Amino acid sequence: MRKALDPANDVGRLTDEELLGRYRESGNAADFNELVRRYERELYRYLARYLGDASLADDVFQNTFLQVHLKRGLYEDGRPVRPWLYSIATHQAVDALRKVGRQPTVSLDQQIDGTASPDAGTLVDLLTTDEPGPLAELQGREREEWVRNAIAKLPDSLRQTLIMAYYQDMKYREIADVLNIPLGTVKSRLNSALTKIAEMGRSILPNGNGAVP
């Protein structure tokens, strides 16, 4: 039996799934605004990273929630909302890049909330071994720039998977739902992405300038 609708002022108590299901039925602005509030920072950060352009990310974010409004009738009860939103946002981002005729530049800067992000260091740390080498010797902004360039050179399918897993902290099942691919393919793409970046790391010039071939 479907759960009875809550009063409008109880939106904060609803799960994402209940909230979107109710918005689908009622079109209540309070439900829509609450959904935007919950995902505003997270989705914008994802789009800013993927697109590498804050202004374009803002446009795509707005278009994403316009699509949520227009497609709310397609939402099925109980379907996890987070991957559904990411799927819409990713399609909107790809379309935006196609329209402007360029590839994503992959931004790792975390100036949205004024705090620095350890993501670049975390990813590179994963790729380095105990043995010293050019990649392990990169520091600070040089390391972040190297990671940015390396990720930007990945095929689009690998780049999407990597960003969702390592920068958005999404579970493999969520990524599979977003990209509409089998769980095993998510793992395969992630392994391929890490392998390719590791290969780039081994190709860094001996002078340690962090260049990505």
Buried (B, 14 or more C-beta within 10 A) or exposed (E): EEEEBBEEEEBEEBEBBBBBBBBBEEEBEBBBEBBBEBBEEBBBBBBBBBBBBBEBBBBBBEBBBEBBEEEBEEBEEEEBBBBBBBBBBBBBBBEBBEEEEEEBBBBBBBEEEEEEBEBBBEBBEEBBEEEEEBBBEBEEEEBBBBBBBBBBBBEEBBBBBBBBBBBBEBBBEBBBBBBEBEEEBBBBBBEBBBEBBBEBBEEBEEEEEBBBE
